[in-house]
Amino acid sequence: MNTTDTDTAGPSRFRYATAAPAPKEATADVGPRRPRWNRRSIAALLAAALLAVFLLWCATSAFGPAGVTGRALPAQGALTLAVFAVAIWLWIFSPVGDTYVALGAALLLVLMGVLPEDELFASLGEDTIWLMLAAFVIAAGITATGLATRAAAYIVAGARSPRQLVHLTTGVLVATAFAVPSTSGRAALAIPVFIALARALHELRRVVLALSLVFPSVILLSAVASYLGAGAHLITSQILTASGYAGFSFAGWLLYGLPLAFLSSHLCAELVLWLFTRPSDRRLPLAVGIETLQEHSPVPLTGPLTVAQSRAALLISAVVVLWCTEPLHHLHPAIVALLGSLLVASPGFGSVPLAKALKAVPWSMLIFMAATLTLGTALVGTGAAQWLARSVLGPVAGLGAAAPWVFTVLVVVMSAAAHLVIQSRSARSAVLIPLVVSLAPGLGVNAVAIAFASTAAAGFCHTLTSSAKPVNLFSDIEGVDTYAPADLLRLSAVLGPVMVALVLVFALWIWPAMGLPLFL
C-alpha cells in the first residue's frame, strides 16, 4: 500500500555558517533553506487536521450531549473510532507497514479494554485464516509443477489476431482466480507468460502495451469470481456473520461473482484494445506458436504432462468441486483446503515439501487479515459503526422512496473510489463494510447484497501504480517496456465509470434475478 510510495517530506533543515568564513563561491549555499513541501505532505497535514476534528467530534458525541443522531456515541465506540481513524491515517500517509498498523491498532483496543484479549487471539484462528493458509500451500504446489504457466501458454498460442490473443489471455486469467488465492500471487504467476509474449511480439509495440495493461487489470477485476480471490472477500463475509447475517459460501460467491468477473474482464480487455491500439493493429495476423513462446520461457511448454502436473491438475479440480458442492457433503471449505494442502505436500503424491510451501505463504497478509477482522468486529460490536453510519449517511433516509437507490449508488461509487485513499483492498472492506451493513436495513436495503456490491466495486483499483500490487508489478518489468502512469490514468478515466455502472446493473437487476435481492 503506502509503502510503495517513497515520496515523503522530511523536517525543515537549516545550514548555519561556521566561525571560519566560507569561500566566496560557496556563499550561495550558506543560510537557511526553505522547507520543501510537496502535495503529499500538504495532503497529510490537511488529513491530520481533519483527523483532529473527527476525534473531537467523537469525544463530544461520547462524553457530551447527544450527537446529531439524537443518540450519544458509546464511550467504547468512541475509543474504537479514534483508534480506527488514526490507523486509516497511518495506512495512507505513513511509511509504516499496513500489517504493523493493523496489529498495533487491534492490540491498543485490547489494552484499552474495548476488546477482550481472547477475541484478538481468536481472530488468528478463524476458519477464513486457515482457509487462506491452506489455499496458499495448494497454490505453491501447483506453481512448483509449472502447470499454470504451461496451460496459459498453450491456450494463448492458438491466437490468430491481437483481439483473439487479448481475450484468450483474459479467459486464462479469470480461471486463475480459482487456483491462486491472491491478486499479487496471480500477478507473479502471470509475469513469465507476459514476458514470453512481449518478447515474441516485440515489434508490435502497441499490442505489447495493451497486453501489459490487460494482465493486471483482468487479475484485479476477475478476483470477484472466487471467494478466495482476495482477502477482502473473506473479511466481508466475516463481518456479515459478526453482524448477524449469513456469510457467503464458496459456491454462493461463485454464483454471483463469476458472471460479473467474466463480463467486466472481457469488457476491460475491449476497452484496452480500443484505447491503446489502432484498427490496423487489431487486424494484424498473428502466429505465436508454442515453440516461439518456449524460446522465452524457462518452463517446459511442450511434450506430455509430467506426473506432478497431472496430479496437480487432478488435485485442484477435486478441491474446487468439493468447495462448490459443500451443501451435499457438508465438509467445511477450510477442511477441504487443509486436506488438499496435505496431499500437495505429501511425500509420495505431492509436488512440494510442506516446509517449503509454508515459506511461500504471505504470513504478513494473513496477520493483516486477522487484525482487520478484529477491527471490523470491534466497530460493529461497540456500536461505533451504527453511530457513524447514521451520522454520515443518515441524511439519505430523508429522501423517502429514493433513499435505497441513492444509498446504493453512493456505496458503489465510494467503494470504487476508495482505492485513491486506502490502497489495501482488505483495509477498504474493513472500513466500509461495517458502515454499509449497519445502515442498510434501516433504508430498506439488503445488507448482504449491498456488502457484496461494495466488495465487487472495490475490485476497481487501477488509477495509480501504487493502487494495487499487480499494477505495481507490471509497471516495471526488466527488459520489457510496459505502461506509464499516464496510461493508467487514461484507462481508469474510462474503466472507472464503466465498472460503477456495471456493478449497479448487477446489483439492481441481475443478482436479484439470481436470488440476491437488493431491496427488502
C-alpha positions in Angstrom: 0.0 0.0 0.0 1.6 3.2 1.1 5.0 1.5 1.4 5.3 1.7 -2.3 5.2 5.5 -2.2 8.6 6.8 -1.0 7.8 10.5 -1.6 7.9 11.8 1.9 8.5 15.2 3.3 11.3 15.5 5.9 11.6 18.1 8.6 12.9 21.5 7.8 16.7 21.7 7.7 18.9 24.8 8.1 22.6 25.2 7.5 24.5 27.8 9.5 27.8 29.4 8.8 30.7 28.3 11.0 33.1 30.7 12.6 35.5 30.4 9.7 34.5 32.4 6.7 33.1 30.4 3.8 34.8 30.6 0.4 33.2 33.2 -1.9 31.9 30.6 -4.3 30.2 28.7 -1.6 28.3 31.7 -0.1 25.2 30.8 -2.1 24.8 27.7 0.0 25.1 29.5 3.3 22.0 30.5 5.2 18.6 28.9 5.9 17.0 26.7 3.4 13.3 26.9 2.7 11.4 23.8 3.8 10.4 21.7 0.8 6.7 21.0 0.6 5.0 18.6 -1.8 1.5 17.6 -2.5 1.8 14.5 -0.3 3.0 16.4 2.8 0.3 19.0 2.3 -2.4 16.3 2.0 -1.0 14.6 5.1 -1.2 17.8 7.0 -4.8 18.5 5.9 -5.8 15.0 6.7 -4.2 15.3 10.1 -6.3 18.4 10.7 -9.5 16.6 9.6 -8.5 13.7 11.9 -8.2 16.0 14.9 -11.7 17.5 14.1 -13.1 14.0 13.8 -11.6 12.9 17.1 -13.0 15.9 18.8 -16.4 15.2 17.3 -16.3 11.6 18.6 -15.3 12.8 22.1 -18.1 15.3 22.2 -20.6 12.8 21.0 -19.5 10.2 23.6 -19.0 12.4 26.6 -21.1 15.4 25.8 -24.8 15.9 25.0 -26.5 13.6 22.5 -25.0 13.8 19.0 -26.5 14.8 15.7 -28.3 11.4 15.5 -30.1 12.0 18.8 -28.1 9.3 20.5 -24.8 9.6 22.2 -21.9 7.6 21.0 -20.9 4.9 23.5 -17.6 5.5 25.2 -16.1 2.3 23.8 -17.4 3.2 20.4 -15.6 6.5 20.6 -12.4 4.8 21.5 -12.8 2.3 18.7 -13.4 5.1 16.1 -10.5 7.1 17.4 -8.1 4.1 17.0 -9.6 3.2 13.7 -9.3 6.8 12.3 -5.7 7.0 13.4 -5.0 3.6 11.7 -6.5 4.8 8.5 -4.3 8.0 8.5 -1.3 5.8 9.1 -2.3 3.4 6.3 -2.5 6.3 3.9 0.3 8.6 4.8 2.9 6.8 7.0 5.7 4.6 5.8 4.9 2.1 8.5 3.7 -1.3 7.1 0.0 -2.0 6.9 0.2 -5.1 9.0 2.1 -3.4 11.7 -0.5 -0.6 11.9 -3.5 -3.0 11.9 -2.0 -5.3 14.5 -1.0 -2.3 16.7 -4.5 -0.8 16.4 -6.1 -4.2 17.5 -3.7 -4.5 20.4 -4.4 -1.0 21.5 -8.1 -1.8 21.6 -7.3 -4.8 23.8 -5.2 -2.7 26.2 -7.9 0.0 26.5 -10.4 -2.7 27.4 -12.6 -2.2 24.3 -12.0 -5.8 23.2 -11.3 -8.9 25.3 -7.9 -10.4 24.6 -9.5 -13.7 23.6 -11.1 -12.0 20.6 -7.8 -10.9 19.3 -6.3 -14.3 19.6 -9.4 -16.0 18.2 -9.2 -13.9 15.0 -5.9 -15.7 14.2 -7.7 -19.0 14.4 -10.7 -18.0 12.3 -11.7 -20.5 9.6 -11.1 -17.9 7.0 -7.4 -17.6 8.0 -7.0 -21.4 7.9 -8.8 -21.5 4.5 -6.4 -18.9 3.0 -3.3 -20.6 4.6 -4.2 -24.0 3.1 -5.1 -22.4 -0.3 -1.7 -20.8 -0.4 0.0 -24.1 0.2 -2.0 -25.7 -2.6 -1.1 -22.8 -4.9 2.6 -23.2 -4.1 2.4 -26.9 -5.1 0.7 -26.1 -8.4 3.1 -23.3 -9.2 6.1 -25.7 -8.5 4.9 -28.0 -11.2 4.7 -25.3 -13.9 1.2 -26.4 -14.8 -0.4 -23.0 -14.7 2.3 -21.4 -16.9 2.1 -24.3 -19.4 -1.7 -24.2 -19.6 -1.7 -20.4 -20.1 0.9 -20.6 -22.9 -0.9 -23.5 -24.6 -4.1 -21.5 -24.8 -2.8 -18.2 -25.9 -0.6 -19.8 -28.5 -3.7 -20.5 -30.5 -4.5 -16.8 -31.1 -4.6 -15.6 -34.7 -5.2 -11.9 -34.1 -4.4 -9.4 -31.4 -8.0 -9.3 -30.3 -8.2 -13.0 -30.0 -4.9 -13.1 -28.1 -6.2 -10.5 -25.6 -9.4 -12.3 -25.0 -7.8 -15.7 -24.7 -5.4 -14.2 -22.2 -8.4 -12.7 -20.3 -10.1 -16.1 -20.1 -7.0 -17.7 -18.7 -6.5 -15.0 -16.1 -10.1 -15.3 -15.0 -9.6 -19.1 -14.5 -6.5 -18.5 -12.3 -8.8 -16.8 -9.7 -9.7 -20.4 -8.6 -6.1 -21.6 -8.4 -4.2 -18.9 -6.6 -5.8 -17.1 -3.6 -4.4 -13.6 -4.0 -4.1 -11.0 -6.8 -0.4 -10.5 -6.2 0.2 -14.2 -6.4 -1.6 -14.4 -9.6 0.4 -11.5 -11.0 3.6 -13.2 -10.1 2.4 -16.4 -11.8 1.4 -14.5 -14.9 4.6 -12.4 -15.4 6.6 -15.2 -17.1 3.8 -15.7 -19.6 3.6 -12.0 -20.3 7.4 -11.7 -20.7 7.3 -14.6 -23.2 4.5 -12.9 -25.2 6.1 -9.5 -25.0 9.4 -10.8 -26.4 7.7 -12.8 -29.1 5.7 -9.7 -30.2 8.4 -7.1 -29.5 7.9 -5.5 -32.9 4.2 -4.8 -32.2 4.8 -2.1 -29.6 1.1 -1.1 -29.1 0.0 -4.7 -28.8 2.6 -5.3 -26.1 1.4 -2.1 -24.3 -2.2 -3.4 -24.4 -1.2 -6.8 -23.0 0.8 -5.1 -20.2 -2.4 -3.3 -19.2 -4.7 -6.3 -19.7 -2.8 -8.6 -17.4 -3.0 -6.6 -14.1 -6.4 -5.1 -14.9 -8.0 -8.5 -15.5 -6.3 -10.0 -12.5 -7.9 -7.3 -10.3 -11.4 -7.4 -11.9 -11.6 -11.2 -12.1 -10.8 -11.7 -8.4 -14.5 -11.3 -7.6 -15.1 -14.6 -9.3 -13.8 -16.6 -6.4 -14.4 -16.5 -2.6 -10.6 -16.8 -2.3 -9.8 -14.3 -5.0 -9.0 -11.6 -2.4 -8.7 -11.3 1.3 -11.4 -8.6 1.3 -14.0 -11.2 0.3 -13.4 -13.2 3.4 -13.4 -10.1 5.5 -16.7 -9.1 4.1 -18.2 -12.5 4.8 -16.9 -12.5 8.3 -18.2 -9.0 9.1 -21.6 -10.1 7.8 -21.5 -13.1 10.1 -20.5 -11.0 13.1 -23.4 -8.6 12.4 -25.9 -11.5 12.5 -26.3 -12.1 8.8 -25.5 -15.2 6.7 -22.0 -15.2 5.2 -21.0 -16.4 1.8 -20.1 -20.0 0.9 -17.6 -20.7 -1.9 -20.4 -21.8 -4.2 -22.6 -18.8 -3.3 -19.8 -16.3 -4.1 -19.1 -18.2 -7.3 -22.7 -17.9 -8.4 -22.9 -14.1 -8.1 -19.2 -13.2 -8.7 -18.3 -15.3 -11.8 -20.7 -13.6 -14.2 -19.5 -10.1 -13.1 -15.9 -11.2 -13.3 -16.2 -12.7 -16.8 -18.2 -9.8 -18.2 -16.1 -7.0 -16.6 -12.8 -8.6 -17.5 -13.7 -9.0 -21.2 -15.2 -5.6 -21.3 -12.0 -4.2 -19.8 -10.0 -6.1 -22.5 -12.0 -4.5 -25.2 -11.6 -1.0 -23.7 -7.8 -1.5 -23.6 -7.8 -2.6 -27.3 -9.9 0.5 -28.2 -7.8 2.9 -26.2 -4.3 1.7 -26.9 -4.3 0.0 -30.3 -5.2 1.1 -33.7 -7.6 -0.7 -36.1 -4.6 -1.6 -38.2 -3.0 -3.3 -35.1 -6.1 -5.3 -34.4 -6.3 -6.6 -38.0 -2.7 -7.9 -38.0 -2.5 -11.7 -38.3 -0.6 -13.4 -35.5 1.3 -16.7 -35.4 2.6 -17.0 -31.9 3.4 -20.7 -31.8 4.2 -22.7 -28.7 7.7 -23.1 -29.9 8.1 -19.3 -30.1 6.9 -18.9 -26.5 9.2 -21.7 -25.4 12.2 -19.7 -26.6 11.4 -17.1 -24.0 10.1 -19.3 -21.1 12.2 -21.2 -18.6 9.2 -23.6 -18.0 8.9 -26.6 -20.4 5.8 -25.9 -22.6 5.8 -28.9 -24.9 5.6 -32.7 -24.5 3.2 -34.7 -22.3 2.3 -33.5 -18.9 4.6 -34.7 -16.2 3.3 -36.9 -13.4 3.5 -33.9 -11.0 1.5 -31.7 -13.4 -1.2 -34.4 -13.9 -1.6 -34.9 -10.2 -1.7 -31.1 -9.6 -4.5 -30.7 -12.2 -6.4 -33.6 -10.6 -6.0 -32.1 -7.1 -7.1 -28.6 -7.9 -10.1 -29.9 -9.9 -11.2 -32.1 -6.9 -10.7 -29.2 -4.4 -12.8 -26.8 -6.4 -15.5 -29.3 -7.0 -15.7 -30.1 -3.2 -15.8 -26.4 -2.4 -18.7 -25.9 -4.8 -20.6 -28.9 -3.5 -20.4 -28.1 0.2 -24.2 -28.4 0.7 -24.0 -32.1 -0.4 -21.1 -33.3 1.7 -21.1 -30.7 4.5 -17.3 -30.5 4.6 -16.2 -27.0 5.6 -14.1 -25.3 2.9 -11.2 -24.9 5.2 -11.2 -28.7 5.9 -11.2 -29.4 2.2 -8.4 -26.9 1.7 -6.4 -28.5 4.5 -6.8 -32.0 3.0 -5.7 -30.6 -0.3 -2.6 -28.9 1.2 -1.6 -32.2 2.9 -1.9 -34.0 -0.4 0.0 -31.4 -2.4 2.8 -31.7 0.2 2.7 -35.4 0.8 6.0 -37.4 0.3 4.5 -39.8 -2.3 1.9 -37.7 -4.1 2.8 -34.1 -3.6 5.0 -31.7 -5.6 6.5 -29.5 -2.9 7.6 -30.1 0.7 5.3 -28.7 3.3 8.1 -26.6 4.9 8.9 -25.0 1.5 5.2 -24.4 0.8 4.8 -22.7 4.2 7.7 -20.4 3.4 5.8 -19.2 0.3 2.7 -18.3 2.4 2.4 -14.5 2.9 2.1 -14.5 6.6 2.1 -10.8 6.8 -1.1 -10.7 4.7 -2.8 -13.4 6.9 -1.9 -11.4 10.1 -3.2 -8.3 8.5 -6.5 -10.0 7.6 -6.8 -11.3 11.2 -6.1 -7.8 12.7 -8.6 -6.1 10.3 -11.2 -8.7 11.1 -10.7 -7.7 14.8 -11.1 -4.0 14.0 -14.2 -4.6 11.9 -15.8 -6.7 14.6 -15.0 -4.0 17.2 -16.7 -1.4 15.0 -19.8 -3.4 14.9 -19.7 -4.8 18.5 -19.2 -1.4 20.2 -22.0 0.4 18.2 -19.4 2.7 16.5 -20.3 1.6 13.0 -24.0 2.1 13.6 -23.5 5.6 15.0 -21.1 6.7 12.3 -23.3 5.3 9.5 -26.3 7.2 10.9 -24.3 10.4 11.3 -22.6 10.4 7.9 -25.1 8.6 5.6 -28.2 9.2 7.8 -29.4 12.2 5.7 -30.0 9.8 2.8 -33.0 8.4 4.8 -34.8 11.7 4.4 -35.1 11.2 0.6 -38.1 9.0 1.0 -38.7 6.4 -1.7 -35.4 7.4 -3.5 -33.3 6.7 -0.4 -32.5 3.0 -1.2 -31.5 3.9 -4.8 -29.3 6.9 -3.7 -27.7 4.8 -0.9 -26.8 2.0 -3.4 -25.3 4.5 -5.9 -23.3 6.2 -3.1 -21.9 2.9 -1.7 -20.8 1.7 -5.1 -19.2 5.0 -6.1 -17.4 5.3 -2.7 -16.2 1.7 -2.9 -14.8 2.2 -6.4 -13.1 5.5 -5.5 -11.8 4.4 -2.1 -8.6 2.9 -3.6 -7.4 6.5 -4.2 -7.2 6.9 -0.4 -6.8 3.4 1.0 -4.7 1.2 -1.3 -5.3 -2.1 0.5 -8.5 -3.8 -0.6 -8.8 -5.7 2.7 -8.5 -2.4 4.6 -11.1 -0.8 2.4 -13.5 -3.6 3.3 -12.7 -3.3 7.0 -13.6 0.4 6.8 -16.6 0.4 4.5 -18.5 -2.9 5.1 -19.3 -2.3 8.8 -20.8 1.1 7.9 -22.7 -0.2 5.0 -24.1 -3.2 6.8 -25.2 -1.1 9.8 -27.2 1.5 7.8 -28.6 -0.7 5.0 -31.6 -2.4 6.9 -32.9 1.0 8.1 -33.1 2.2 4.4 -34.8 -0.9 3.2 -31.6 -2.3 1.6 -30.4 -6.0 1.9 -27.2 -5.8 3.9 -25.8 -8.9 2.3 -26.5 -7.7 -1.2 -25.1 -4.2 -0.7 -22.0 -5.6 1.1 -21.3 -7.9 -2.0 -21.8 -4.9 -4.3 -19.4 -2.8 -2.3 -16.8 -5.5 -2.3 -17.2 -6.1 -6.1 -16.8 -2.4 -6.8 -13.7 -2.3 -4.7 -12.1 -4.5 -7.4 -11.5 -1.4 -9.5 -8.1 -0.1 -8.3 -6.3 0.8 -11.5 -5.6 4.5 -11.2 -2.1 4.6 -9.8 0.8 2.3 -9.8 0.6 2.2 -6.0 -3.2 1.4 -6.1 -2.6 -2.4 -6.2 0.2 -4.8 -6.2 -0.4 -6.3 -9.7 -0.5 -2.8 -11.2 2.8 -2.1 -9.5 4.4 -5.4 -10.6 3.6 -5.0 -14.2 4.6 -1.3 -14.3 8.3 -2.2 -14.0 9.4 -5.4 -15.7 13.1 -5.6 -16.6 13.7 -5.8 -20.3 10.1 -5.1 -21.3 8.5 -1.6 -21.9 5.1 -1.6 -20.3 2.8 1.3 -19.3 3.4 4.7 -17.9 1.3 6.4 -15.2 -0.4 8.5 -17.9 -1.6 5.2 -19.5 -3.2 4.1 -16.2 -5.0 7.5 -15.8 -6.3 7.2 -19.4 -7.6 3.7 -18.8 -9.1 4.4 -15.4 -10.9 7.5 -16.6 -13.0 5.2 -18.9 -12.9 2.0 -16.9 -14.0 3.5 -13.6 -17.4 4.8 -14.7 -18.0 1.7 -16.7 -17.3 -0.5 -13.6 -19.6 1.6 -11.4 -22.4 1.3 -14.0 -21.8 -2.4 -14.4 -21.9 -3.2 -10.7 -25.1 -1.1 -10.4 -26.7 -3.1 -13.2 -25.8 -6.4 -11.5 -26.9 -5.2 -8.0 -30.2 -3.7 -9.2 -31.3 -6.3 -11.7 -29.1 -9.3 -12.4 -28.3 -10.5 -8.8 -32.0 -10.1 -7.7 -33.0 -12.3 -10.6 -30.4 -14.9 -9.4 -31.7 -14.9 -5.8 -29.9 -12.0 -4.1 -32.5 -9.2 -3.9 -31.1 -5.7 -3.2 -34.2 -4.1 -1.6 -36.2 -5.5 1.3 
